[in-house]
Amino acid sequence: MNGYFRSTKPHIALENLYGNEFHVDIDYEPKFDNDDWLKQYDLIHFHRTLGPYERMETTIDSNGNTIEGTIDRCKRLGIITIMDLDDYWSPGEYHPAYHIIKSSKMGEKLINNLKLSDYVSTTTDLFAEEIKKYNKNVFVLPNAIDPNDKQYIPKPDKSKRLRIGWLGSSTHLKDLEILRGVVSKLKNDNLLDKVQFVLCGFDLRGYITNIDKETGKQTQRKILPNESVWTKYEEIFTDNYNIVSPEYKEYLLKFNKDEYYNVDNEPYRRVWTKPINSYATNYNLFDISLAPLSENIFNFCKSQLKIIEAGFHKKAIIAQDFGPYKIDIINAVESGGGINKLGNGLLVDTGKNHKQWYQHIKRLINNPELIQELSSNLYNTVKDTYSIESVTKLRRNWYNELLKNKNL
């Protein structure tokens, strides 16, 4: 998915916008061992790796023969290589893929690729500083949105409730645990009849991987619904199903993919996963986007995509006052409780997680006009800076500079 948004779509845009300057091929079966095939290119951009990791650098086989690595082959042929990386290479133990990444030494492989590549593109200045520890030639090309892409054209559903949503993947349990208890506080304040929490991306596909600690052998089996992280997410947004009607709870625990007939009158809505080319239409189902983020190096290096997407969909956002979310968000709540009219979001101090998420949500419930102000300001913040046209212009200028220096 990341390669699609970080490499495929951006280069389609490059040729569409600057076809007189660039010819782009997107090849899923590149012929790395064929010099004639490689020589047709001046520059190769790749996400994470250019073919098998073990083939990236030159090695010596058991017979003493030199096996030329893909990167060295490109260097010999005068081809510029650019590696794109949008996630930190070493997630913490809280990450579901931690043990697999550790056992496969994926972090070391990605760092090695960083060192081998001529240049690196990434998402933010924050991540760029970490990458520079291994490769100084880093250029920031933020995630971009095509405003003409149907999934980013706002078509909000109407509702009598104020809808508070979260949209993401299966790797965010540590982040969403920050919100545990928020729903019960709103229930105690008798506010649940005014709101609906919307969980988007629900997905029971996947496998559980068991790794034998002694042998390292991996075995897999299909995940059961009650084992799914999405069920754990749902428990957070429903206060362990205590806020929904008994009938709806029974329906939810059957994991039926049809929409519940009376979902509009419930304070929670489950939305099943959508394809990559339509997942962002989920933003039409809520008014406020939540972006909790636990403080660690992996999250510090993430992109601000949730901010960008919420902005293009003209949604208000409540986000963690940390890392990538501090890049574009101006907190609308000033010290002392005043409102900054230039604010484009509400930020939560990690030290105040226990109360500030609840306070900000309650503030928006009681002041719906603030939602409109925040969403409008956020849209104006992102609409030009993060449009595909603006970011593609940055890419075009950078590539031309690299090619010019190469020719010199």
C-alpha positions in Angstrom: 0.0 0.0 0.0 2.8 2.5 0.9 4.6 1.8 -2.3 1.4 2.6 -4.2 1.1 6.0 -2.6 4.8 6.8 -2.3 6.1 5.6 -5.6 3.5 4.4 -8.1 0.9 7.3 -7.9 3.5 10.1 -7.6 5.3 8.9 -10.7 2.1 8.6 -12.7 1.5 12.2 -11.8 5.0 13.2 -12.8 4.5 11.9 -16.3 1.0 13.3 -16.5 2.1 16.8 -15.5 5.6 16.9 -17.0 5.4 14.4 -19.9 7.5 16.6 -22.0 10.4 16.3 -19.5 10.0 12.7 -18.1 9.2 9.3 -19.4 8.2 7.0 -16.6 8.0 3.2 -16.5 6.5 1.4 -13.6 7.9 -2.1 -13.7 6.9 -4.8 -11.2 9.3 -7.4 -12.8 12.5 -5.4 -13.5 15.4 -7.1 -15.2 18.1 -6.2 -12.7 20.7 -8.6 -14.3 20.3 -7.1 -17.8 22.6 -4.1 -18.5 20.8 -3.3 -21.7 17.5 -3.1 -19.9 18.9 -0.9 -17.1 20.7 1.4 -19.4 17.5 2.9 -20.8 17.0 4.7 -17.5 18.7 7.8 -16.0 17.1 7.4 -12.6 15.4 4.6 -10.7 13.1 5.3 -7.7 12.1 2.5 -5.5 10.2 2.0 -2.2 12.3 0.3 0.5 14.2 -2.1 -1.8 15.2 -2.6 -5.4 14.6 -6.3 -5.7 15.7 -8.9 -3.2 17.5 -7.4 -0.2 20.3 -10.0 -0.4 21.0 -8.8 -4.0 21.3 -5.1 -3.2 25.0 -5.1 -2.5 27.9 -6.9 -4.2 28.9 -10.2 -2.5 31.3 -13.1 -2.9 29.9 -16.5 -3.3 31.2 -19.8 -1.8 33.4 -20.3 -4.9 35.0 -16.9 -4.6 33.0 -15.4 -7.5 31.9 -11.8 -7.3 28.2 -11.3 -7.6 27.5 -7.7 -8.5 24.8 -6.1 -6.4 21.9 -4.2 -8.0 23.0 -0.9 -6.6 26.6 -1.3 -7.7 25.3 -2.3 -11.2 23.3 0.9 -11.4 26.3 2.9 -10.3 28.5 1.3 -12.9 25.9 2.2 -15.6 25.6 5.8 -14.3 22.0 5.3 -13.1 20.9 7.4 -10.1 19.2 5.4 -7.4 16.6 6.9 -5.0 15.2 4.9 -2.1 11.9 6.0 -0.6 11.2 5.3 3.0 8.2 6.4 4.9 8.3 4.3 8.1 11.0 4.0 10.7 13.0 0.8 10.3 12.6 -0.6 13.8 9.2 -0.6 15.5 9.0 -1.2 19.2 7.8 -4.4 20.9 4.2 -3.0 20.9 4.1 -3.3 17.1 2.4 -6.5 15.9 5.2 -7.1 13.4 8.0 -6.5 15.9 9.1 -10.1 16.3 8.9 -10.9 12.6 10.9 -7.8 11.7 13.4 -8.6 14.4 13.9 -12.2 13.4 14.2 -11.3 9.7 16.6 -8.5 10.5 14.5 -6.2 8.4 15.7 -3.1 10.2 19.3 -3.9 9.4 18.4 -4.6 5.8 16.6 -1.2 5.4 19.6 0.6 7.0 21.9 -1.1 4.6 19.8 0.0 1.7 19.9 3.5 3.0 23.7 3.4 3.0 23.9 1.9 -0.5 21.5 4.3 -2.3 22.6 7.5 -3.9 19.6 9.4 -2.5 16.7 9.0 -0.2 13.2 10.5 -0.3 11.0 10.6 2.7 7.9 12.2 4.2 8.9 14.8 6.8 11.9 16.8 8.1 11.6 14.9 11.3 12.2 11.5 9.7 14.8 13.0 7.3 17.0 13.9 10.3 17.0 10.2 11.4 17.8 9.0 7.9 20.7 11.4 7.7 22.5 9.3 10.2 23.0 6.8 7.4 22.7 8.8 4.2 23.1 12.6 4.1 21.4 12.9 0.7 17.8 13.1 1.8 15.0 15.0 0.2 11.5 15.5 1.7 8.6 14.8 -0.6 5.5 14.8 1.6 2.5 12.6 1.0 0.2 14.2 -1.5 -3.5 14.1 -2.3 -5.1 14.4 -5.8 -8.1 16.6 -5.1 -9.7 15.1 -8.3 -9.5 11.6 -6.9 -13.1 10.6 -6.2 -12.2 9.2 -2.7 -11.0 12.7 -1.7 -13.9 14.6 -3.0 -16.1 15.3 0.1 -19.6 13.9 0.0 -20.5 13.8 3.7 -23.4 11.7 4.9 -26.0 13.5 6.9 -26.7 12.5 10.5 -28.5 13.9 13.5 -25.6 12.9 15.6 -22.1 14.4 15.8 -19.9 11.7 14.4 -16.4 11.1 15.8 -14.3 8.8 13.6 -11.0 6.9 13.4 -9.6 5.4 10.2 -6.4 3.4 10.1 -4.7 0.0 10.0 -4.3 -2.9 12.4 -1.0 -1.6 13.9 -2.5 1.1 16.1 -3.6 -0.7 19.3 -1.0 1.1 21.4 -2.3 4.5 20.0 -6.0 3.7 20.4 -5.5 2.6 24.0 -4.9 6.3 24.8 -8.7 6.8 24.2 -9.7 4.1 26.7 -12.2 5.6 29.1 -13.2 8.6 26.9 -16.5 7.0 25.9 -17.5 6.1 29.5 -16.9 9.7 30.5 -19.2 11.0 27.8 -21.8 8.4 28.9 -21.6 9.7 32.5 -22.2 13.2 31.1 -25.3 11.9 29.2 -23.8 13.0 25.9 -23.9 9.7 24.0 -27.3 10.5 22.5 -25.6 13.4 20.7 -22.7 11.5 19.2 -21.7 8.4 17.3 -18.2 6.9 17.3 -17.2 5.5 13.9 -14.5 2.9 13.6 -13.4 2.5 9.9 -11.3 -0.3 8.4 -12.7 -3.2 10.4 -11.1 -6.3 9.1 -10.9 -9.9 10.3 -8.6 -11.2 7.6 -5.1 -12.3 8.5 -3.1 -14.9 10.4 -1.5 -15.3 13.7 2.2 -16.1 13.4 3.8 -18.2 16.1 7.6 -18.2 16.4 9.4 -21.0 18.2 11.9 -19.3 20.5 14.4 -22.2 20.3 14.3 -23.0 16.6 12.9 -19.8 15.1 10.4 -21.8 13.1 7.3 -19.9 12.2 3.8 -21.4 12.0 0.6 -19.6 11.0 -3.1 -20.1 11.5 -6.2 -18.0 10.6 -7.1 -15.4 13.2 -10.3 -15.8 15.1 -12.7 -12.8 15.4 -12.2 -12.5 19.2 -8.5 -12.4 18.7 -8.5 -9.7 16.1 -7.0 -6.3 17.0 -10.1 -4.8 15.4 -12.3 -6.4 18.1 -10.0 -4.8 20.7 -10.4 -1.4 18.9 -14.1 -1.9 19.0 -14.1 -2.6 22.8 -12.4 0.8 23.3 -15.0 2.7 21.2 -17.9 0.9 22.8 -16.7 0.8 26.4 -16.6 -3.0 26.1 -20.0 -2.9 24.3 -21.6 -1.2 27.3 -22.8 1.9 25.3 -24.7 0.0 22.6 -28.1 -1.7 22.9 -28.2 -5.4 23.7 -29.6 -6.1 20.3 -26.8 -4.3 18.6 -24.2 -5.9 20.8 -25.5 -9.3 19.8 -25.4 -8.3 16.1 -21.8 -6.9 16.4 -20.5 -10.1 18.0 -21.9 -12.1 15.0 -19.5 -10.1 12.8 -22.0 -9.8 10.0 -20.8 -7.5 7.3 -24.3 -6.1 6.5 -25.1 -2.7 8.0 -27.2 -2.9 11.2 -30.8 -1.8 10.4 -30.9 0.8 13.3 -27.3 1.9 13.3 -28.2 5.6 13.0 -29.7 5.4 16.5 -26.6 3.8 18.1 -23.7 5.7 19.6 -21.2 3.4 17.7 -20.8 2.3 14.1 -18.6 -0.4 12.7 -17.4 0.2 9.1 -15.7 -2.7 7.3 -12.5 -2.3 5.4 -12.5 -0.8 1.9 -10.1 -1.2 -1.1 -7.1 1.1 -1.4 -8.8 3.2 -4.1 -11.8 4.0 -1.9 -10.8 3.8 1.7 -10.7 7.6 2.1 -14.4 7.8 1.4 -14.8 6.7 5.0 -14.2 10.4 6.0 -17.7 11.1 4.7 -19.0 9.1 7.6 -17.8 11.4 10.4 -17.4 15.0 11.3 -14.4 14.9 13.7 -11.3 12.8 13.1 -9.2 11.5 16.0 -5.5 11.0 15.8 -4.0 9.6 19.0 -0.3 8.7 18.9 1.8 7.1 21.6 5.2 8.8 22.0 8.0 6.6 20.5 10.6 6.9 17.8 8.5 4.9 15.3 5.6 7.3 15.6 7.8 10.3 15.7 9.0 9.4 12.2 5.5 8.8 10.8 4.0 11.1 8.2 1.2 13.6 8.9 -1.1 11.8 6.5 -4.1 11.7 8.9 -3.9 15.5 9.1 -3.7 15.9 5.3 -6.5 13.5 4.6 -8.8 15.1 7.2 -8.0 18.6 5.8 -8.9 17.6 2.2 -12.1 16.1 3.5 -12.8 19.3 5.5 -13.0 17.5 8.9 -12.1 18.9 12.3 -9.3 17.0 13.9 -8.1 16.2 17.5 -4.6 15.0 17.4 -1.6 14.2 19.6 0.7 17.1 20.3 3.6 15.1 19.2 5.9 14.5 16.2 4.4 14.7 12.7 1.1 16.2 14.0 2.9 19.3 15.2 4.1 20.1 11.7 0.8 21.6 10.4 -1.6 21.9 13.4 -2.1 25.2 15.2 -3.9 24.4 18.4 -7.1 26.4 18.6 -7.2 26.2 22.4 -4.8 28.7 23.9 -3.3 28.6 27.4 -6.0 29.7 29.7 -8.8 28.3 27.6 -9.2 31.0 25.0 -9.8 30.2 21.3 -7.3 31.1 18.6 -9.3 31.9 15.5 -6.4 30.9 13.3 -6.3 27.4 14.9 -6.9 24.5 12.6 -7.1 21.6 15.1 -7.1 20.6 18.8 -3.9 19.1 20.2 -3.6 16.8 23.2 -0.6 16.9 25.5 0.5 13.4 26.2 0.7 14.1 29.9 -2.9 15.1 29.8 -4.2 12.1 27.8 -6.4 11.1 30.8 -8.5 14.2 30.5 -7.8 16.3 27.4 -9.3 13.9 24.7 -12.5 13.9 26.6 -12.4 17.7 27.2 -11.8 18.5 23.5 -14.5 16.1 22.3 -17.0 17.6 24.8 -15.9 21.1 23.7 -16.8 20.3 20.1 -20.1 18.7 21.1 -21.1 21.9 22.9 -19.7 24.3 20.3 -20.5 22.9 16.9 -19.6 26.2 15.2 -16.0 25.5 16.2 -16.0 22.4 14.1 -16.7 24.4 11.0 -14.0 26.9 11.8 -11.4 24.2 12.5 -12.3 22.2 9.4 -12.2 25.3 7.1 -8.8 26.4 8.6 -7.4 22.9 8.2 -8.5 22.6 4.6 -6.8 26.0 3.8 -3.6 24.7 5.5 -3.3 21.6 3.4 -5.0 22.2 0.1 -2.1 23.8 -1.7 1.0 22.5 0.2 -0.1 18.8 -0.1 -1.8 18.7 -3.4 -0.4 16.2 -5.9 0.4 19.1 -8.2 2.5 21.0 -5.7 4.4 17.9 -4.5 5.0 16.7 -8.0 6.5 20.1 -8.9 9.0 19.6 -6.0 9.8 16.1 -7.3 10.2 17.4 -10.9 12.6 20.2 -9.7 14.6 17.8 -7.6 15.0 15.2 -10.3 16.0 17.8 -12.8 18.7 19.0 -10.4 20.0 15.5 -9.9 20.1 14.8 -13.6 21.8 18.2 -14.3 24.6 17.4 -11.7 25.0 13.9 -13.1 25.6 15.3 -16.6 28.1 17.8 -15.3 
